Every structure is written in C-alpha cells, then in structure tokens.
Amino acid sequence: MNCKMKVAIVYASITGNTKELAEELFELFLAHSVEVTLYKIEDFPLLDLNQFDAIAVGTYTWGNGEIPTEMRGLYQAFELLGRKSLVTAIFGTGDSFYLRYCGAVDLFRDMLYVHTNLAAILKVELTPQDQDVDRCHRLVVAIVNRVQRIQHVANGLAGRH
Ligand SMILES: Cc1cc2nc3c(=O)[nH]c(=O)nc-3n(C[C@H](O)[C@H](O)[C@H](O)COP(=O)(O)O)c2cc1C
C-alpha cells in the first residue's frame, strides 16, 4: 500500500512500556509505507500539530488516573486547534491494579473525540505482549483507512471546481 500521508506518534513514558508500544506502532506504519515520525513528548513541537494528517498519542497513567504533567500541553494544544479533519488515535499502558485503569487514555479519548477525528483507542496492561501486535496493527489500519477516506472526499470536492 502506498499512502501519501504524514503521521506523528507522540508519547510519554517513564519505565519504557508506552515507549515499546509506540515503537511497535512506528514499525507497523513503516510497513504500510506511511511517512511517520516518532517523538518523545519533550521533542514534539506543539506548533507543528497542524502539519500532520494523523497523530497517535501515547501516554502512561499517573496518580489516580491522571494525565502525566508533560502531556498536558499537548492535551490543551488539541483543544485549541479544534480540527475535526485531524485523524487521531490514543494509546497507552496502565496497571489494572489501579482503580482508573489507563485513566489518562480515557481523558484524552473524551477530548480527542470532541476536537478531532478519533479513529482508534488502545489500552495495554503494562508491558506489551505478543497478542498486542495484532491490536497495534488494527490501530494503524484504522488510522490509514480514516485518512484515506478524508483525502478521497477532499480530492472529490476539489475535482468539482
Ligand atoms: C505512582 C503511580 C501511579 C499510577 N497510577 C496509575 C493509574 O491510576 N492507572 C493505571 O492504569 N496505571 C497507573 N500506574 C501504572 C503505570 O501507568 C504503568 O506502569 C505504565 O505502564 C507505565 O508506563 P511507562 O512504562 O511507559 O512509563 C501508576 C504507576 C505509578 C508508579
């Protein structure tokens, strides 16, 4: 499949679980010939948010189901941008020992659903396992299909003028 789309994966990770998931997604996007860039949250230029067709956000959960401090700027940037044609996905790792399992994923999900075109959600228990590869693959396909559909409609509209 040859897709003309620009995708960013932006993640926060302390002990490496979410990083592992982000790297798996990165490899899968590459396998779909997508132009994809992997960013740690501290390296992601928030002003470039609008330069991508799709953004996959990865986060661990902190405190009592909270979004990590370093992810809050990105959360607010999506709210401010409010671009319904921006395809997004939210993924993360958590520990079901806690009451709010992957609570940060849920908080991002609710916001991204309102302000962007949310295509996929993925929660993984701690370290990604073999069976999670298929779930990652489904997230990638959901994003690729959603962007292609948007581009198809946009090209159709452009052709009318
Ligand atoms: C102080 C602390 C609070 C946490 N709170 C939650 C929580 O509320 N919900 C949850 O699902 N996981 C919680 N976790 C688990 C982490 O989100 C989980 O270990 C995650 O995989 C860490 O991701 P990382 O390896 O990418 O840093 C907590 C972990 C710590 C140390």
Ligand as a Chemical Component Dictionary entry (heavy atoms), coordinates in Angstrom:
data_LIG
# 
_chem_comp.id                   LIG 
_chem_comp.type                 NON-POLYMER 
_chem_comp.pdbx_formal_charge   0 
_chem_comp.three_letter_code    LIG 
# 
loop_
_chem_comp_atom.comp_id 
_chem_comp_atom.atom_id 
_chem_comp_atom.alt_atom_id 
_chem_comp_atom.type_symbol 
_chem_comp_atom.charge 
_chem_comp_atom.model_Cartn_x 
_chem_comp_atom.model_Cartn_y 
_chem_comp_atom.model_Cartn_z 
_chem_comp_atom.pdbx_ordinal 
LIG C1  C1  C 0 2.576  6.414 41.262 1  
LIG C2  C2  C 0 1.939  5.621 40.132 2  
LIG C3  C3  C 0 0.605  5.820 39.862 3  
LIG C4  C4  C 0 -0.030 5.100 38.853 4  
LIG N1  N1  N 0 -1.373 5.277 38.607 5  
LIG C5  C5  C 0 -1.992 4.533 37.660 6  
LIG C6  C6  C 0 -3.389 4.674 37.450 7  
LIG O1  O1  O 0 -4.098 5.451 38.075 8  
LIG N2  N2  N 0 -3.951 3.900 36.468 9  
LIG C7  C7  C 0 -3.231 3.000 35.737 10 
LIG O2  O2  O 0 -3.807 2.333 34.882 11 
LIG N3  N3  N 0 -1.901 2.845 35.934 12 
LIG C8  C8  C 0 -1.266 3.582 36.864 13 
LIG N4  N4  N 0 0.074  3.429 37.091 14 
LIG C9  C9  C 0 0.806  2.417 36.286 15 
LIG C10 C10 C 0 1.543  2.979 35.067 16 
LIG O3  O3  O 0 0.704  3.768 34.259 17 
LIG C11 C11 C 0 2.069  1.786 34.247 18 
LIG O4  O4  O 0 3.082  1.141 34.987 19 
LIG C12 C12 C 0 2.574  2.187 32.883 20 
LIG O5  O5  O 0 2.782  1.018 32.099 21 
LIG C13 C13 C 0 3.866  2.983 32.953 22 
LIG O6  O6  O 0 4.189  3.353 31.620 23 
LIG P1  P1  P 0 5.683  3.627 31.138 24 
LIG O7  O7  O 0 6.467  2.315 31.317 25 
LIG O8  O8  O 0 5.537  3.974 29.711 26 
LIG O9  O9  O 0 6.240  4.714 31.973 27 
LIG C14 C14 C 0 0.713  4.144 38.081 28 
LIG C15 C15 C 0 2.089  3.965 38.367 29 
LIG C16 C16 C 0 2.690  4.683 39.378 30 
LIG C17 C17 C 0 4.146  4.432 39.687 31 
# 
loop_
_chem_comp_bond.comp_id 
_chem_comp_bond.atom_id_1 
_chem_comp_bond.atom_id_2 
_chem_comp_bond.value_order 
_chem_comp_bond.pdbx_ordinal 
LIG C1  C2  SING 1  
LIG C2  C3  SING 2  
LIG C2  C16 DOUB 3  
LIG C3  C4  DOUB 4  
LIG C4  N1  SING 5  
LIG C4  C14 SING 6  
LIG N1  C5  DOUB 7  
LIG C5  C6  SING 8  
LIG C5  C8  SING 9  
LIG C6  O1  DOUB 10 
LIG C6  N2  SING 11 
LIG N2  C7  SING 12 
LIG C7  O2  DOUB 13 
LIG C7  N3  SING 14 
LIG N3  C8  DOUB 15 
LIG C8  N4  SING 16 
LIG N4  C9  SING 17 
LIG N4  C14 SING 18 
LIG C9  C10 SING 19 
LIG C10 O3  SING 20 
LIG C10 C11 SING 21 
LIG C11 O4  SING 22 
LIG C11 C12 SING 23 
LIG C12 O5  SING 24 
LIG C12 C13 SING 25 
LIG C13 O6  SING 26 
LIG O6  P1  SING 27 
LIG P1  O7  DOUB 28 
LIG P1  O8  SING 29 
LIG P1  O9  SING 30 
LIG C14 C15 DOUB 31 
LIG C15 C16 SING 32 
LIG C16 C17 SING 33 
# 
